[in-house]
């Protein structure tokens, strides 16, 4: 199971870097044609977060963390798919900042769950 968790964790890290780079490209007014790719990759990241949360539940990681990750993933999905319709014009910058922070927290939750699953596996040996 450790190999699976490491693969999932690294997939989240790679996706996270790609998503952040794409997001900053959009923020600077470039590559808007890649928004659908950004959305698909974001949905993939949410899926990986949920898979890690399920593995976390199976490994008896703190249920507050695992259930919180599932709820947070839903928030990422809803916010990410709907954000284009909120606060048009200059006020939309606030939505972009919130979107960035929500995404970074999702990546952090993935890291936290991964580390705790690996720690639980070591302590059970």
C-alpha positions as CSV (number, residue, x, y, z in Angstrom):
1,X,0.0,0.0,0.0
2,X,2.9,2.3,0.6
3,X,3.8,2.4,-3.1
4,X,0.2,3.3,-4.0
5,X,0.2,6.2,-1.5
6,X,3.6,7.4,-2.8
7,X,2.3,7.3,-6.4
8,X,-0.9,9.1,-5.4
9,X,1.0,11.7,-3.4
10,X,3.4,12.4,-6.3
11,X,0.6,12.6,-8.8
12,X,-1.0,15.3,-6.5
13,X,2.3,17.1,-6.3
14,X,2.8,17.1,-10.1
15,X,-0.8,18.1,-10.8
16,X,-0.5,20.8,-8.2
17,X,2.5,22.4,-9.8
18,X,0.9,22.2,-13.2
19,X,-2.3,23.8,-11.9
20,X,-0.5,26.6,-10.1
21,X,1.6,27.4,-13.2
22,X,-1.5,27.4,-15.4
23,X,-3.4,29.5,-12.9
24,X,-0.7,32.1,-12.8
25,X,-0.6,32.1,-16.6
26,X,-4.3,32.9,-16.7
27,X,-3.9,35.5,-14.0
28,X,-1.3,37.3,-16.1
29,X,-3.6,37.2,-19.1
30,X,-2.0,34.4,-21.1
31,X,-3.2,31.0,-22.4
32,X,-6.9,31.2,-21.8
33,X,-7.3,28.4,-24.3
34,X,-5.9,26.1,-21.6
35,X,-8.7,26.8,-19.1
36,X,-10.5,23.5,-20.0
37,X,-7.3,21.6,-19.4
38,X,-6.9,23.4,-16.0
39,X,-10.4,22.4,-15.1
40,X,-9.9,18.7,-16.0
41,X,-6.7,18.6,-14.1
42,X,-8.3,20.2,-11.1
43,X,-11.1,17.6,-11.2
44,X,-8.4,14.9,-11.3
45,X,-6.7,16.4,-8.3
46,X,-10.0,16.4,-6.4
47,X,-10.4,12.7,-7.4
48,X,-7.0,11.9,-6.0
49,X,-7.7,13.8,-2.8
50,X,-10.8,11.7,-2.4
51,X,-9.0,8.5,-3.1
52,X,-6.3,9.4,-0.5
53,X,-9.1,10.2,2.0
54,X,-10.7,6.8,1.4
55,X,-7.3,5.1,1.9
56,X,-6.9,7.3,5.0
57,X,-10.2,6.0,6.4
58,X,-9.1,2.4,5.7
59,X,-5.8,3.2,7.5
60,X,-7.7,4.7,10.5
61,X,-6.4,8.2,9.9
62,X,-8.2,10.8,12.0
63,X,-11.8,10.9,10.6
64,X,-12.0,14.6,11.0
65,X,-9.1,14.9,8.5
66,X,-10.4,12.4,6.0
67,X,-14.1,13.5,6.0
68,X,-12.9,17.1,6.0
69,X,-10.8,16.3,2.9
70,X,-13.8,14.8,1.1
71,X,-15.9,17.9,1.9
72,X,-13.0,20.2,0.9
73,X,-12.7,18.3,-2.4
74,X,-16.4,19.0,-3.0
75,X,-15.8,22.7,-2.2
76,X,-12.9,22.8,-4.7
77,X,-15.0,21.2,-7.4
78,X,-18.0,23.5,-6.9
79,X,-16.0,26.7,-6.5
80,X,-13.7,25.9,-9.4
81,X,-16.5,25.1,-11.9
82,X,-18.6,28.1,-10.9
83,X,-16.0,30.8,-10.2
84,X,-16.2,32.3,-13.6
85,X,-19.7,33.6,-12.9
86,X,-18.9,35.5,-9.7
87,X,-18.0,39.1,-9.3
88,X,-17.3,40.3,-12.8
89,X,-14.6,42.9,-13.6
90,X,-11.9,44.0,-11.2
91,X,-13.7,42.4,-8.2
92,X,-13.1,39.0,-9.8
93,X,-9.5,39.2,-8.6
94,X,-10.8,38.4,-5.1
95,X,-12.4,35.2,-6.5
96,X,-9.1,34.2,-8.1
97,X,-7.2,34.6,-4.8
98,X,-9.8,32.6,-3.0
99,X,-9.7,29.9,-5.7
100,X,-5.9,29.8,-5.4
101,X,-6.0,29.4,-1.6
102,X,-8.7,26.7,-1.8
103,X,-6.6,24.7,-4.3
104,X,-3.4,25.1,-2.1
105,X,-5.3,23.8,0.9
106,X,-6.5,20.8,-1.1
107,X,-2.9,20.0,-2.0
108,X,-1.9,20.4,1.6
109,X,-4.7,18.1,2.8
110,X,-3.4,15.4,0.3
111,X,0.0,15.8,1.8
112,X,-1.3,15.5,5.4
113,X,-3.3,12.4,4.7
114,X,-0.4,10.7,2.7
115,X,2.0,11.3,5.5
116,X,-0.4,10.0,8.2
117,X,-1.2,6.9,6.1
118,X,2.5,6.1,5.8
119,X,3.1,6.8,9.5
120,X,0.2,4.5,10.4
121,X,1.6,1.8,8.2
122,X,5.0,2.1,9.9
123,X,3.6,1.9,13.4
124,X,1.6,-1.2,12.6
125,X,4.8,-3.2,11.6
